[in-house]
Amino acid sequence: MRLFLLPISTRRSLIYCQRLNNQLSDQLTYVDRITNRASRLWVTWEKADKGWQKQVTDYGNKLFERISYEEWGLKSIPPLSARRKDEELKGEKDIELIFAPSLTRQESILQTLHKLATEKQTIHRKWMWGSIIGMPLTAPFALIPIVPNLPFFYLVFRAWSHWRALSGSKHIEYLLKLELIKPTPSWILDATYGVGKLATETPEAGSKVLSSSDISDEPKEANERMLLHSDDANIIAESVQVPEIVIEVQRAVKQVEQSLAATKELEEEMQHLGSKKLKR
């Protein structure tokens, strides 16, 4: 597998894992088989012209958009099974961590990766067990005819999602502990950050930045600003030759933009209230 650390703004980054070798069907775990089957079923429902299946997928996709991009990123990292652990220990090459050298400090990138991967372990563990505990409470919905017990399946999905994010986090922690991750600067990726909207809207984007988990002693910028826009996702995917990363970058950009807009609105409201108090 190969890891990517992509700055989305001057304070936030996306972790993404590309699987280099697809597992054979006889090597898939039981969880992987269920996941693949559920994915195929979901795609079939999405293609329906109408009916409750189509309504379920429309509503479900809106719920998926609310799941944090950090969680989706950690879910891209495969769980650490006994077979995978053995393969990684016997591997001839370290696992690459691709990053843009002009935007990320190489000397602290592994520390940053560790914090990004592990800082929400408690949250994922808490909500995983919360979803599991809530499953029996949805039993009465099973009495409703025609439609499946949607609240139950939603909690099943959220429990699985938090488990996958937690497993991905622990996998990164394991790799870092054994020093199996090799930071690899990509000048092609670096050049990509100077293309499109980024080049015209943020000409100063070549300055060193990191994520919100930056643990260096250097002062951060007073105002967080975007380093990527939704239109840049395809350019990023082409530069690293990972088509599936498009949706992850677009999701991250959208959520960070919404967060910054909400923060700005709150600051303006606080300033407005402060000016009113001064007038009194």
Salt bridges, closest charged atoms under 4 A:
GLU65 OE1 - LYS254 NZ 3.50
GLU70 OE2 - LYS120 NZ 3.71
GLU71 OE2 - ARG158 NH1 2.86
GLU71 OE1 - HIS162 ND1 3.94
ASP86 OD2 - LYS90 NZ 3.31
GLU87 OE2 - ARG83 NH1 2.93
GLU88 OE2 - HIS171 NE2 2.73
GLU96 OE1 - ARG2 NE 3.14
GLU201 OE1 - HIS229 NE2 2.99
GLU204 OE2 - ARG225 NE 3.65
ASP214 OD2 - ARG105 NH2 2.67
GLU218 OE1 - ARG105 NH1 3.51
GLU221 OE1 - ARG225 NE 3.34
GLU224 OE2 - ARG12 NE 2.82
ASP231 OD2 - LYS197 NZ 3.41
GLU248 OE1 - ARG251 NH1 2.74
GLU257 OE2 - HIS229 ND1 3.59
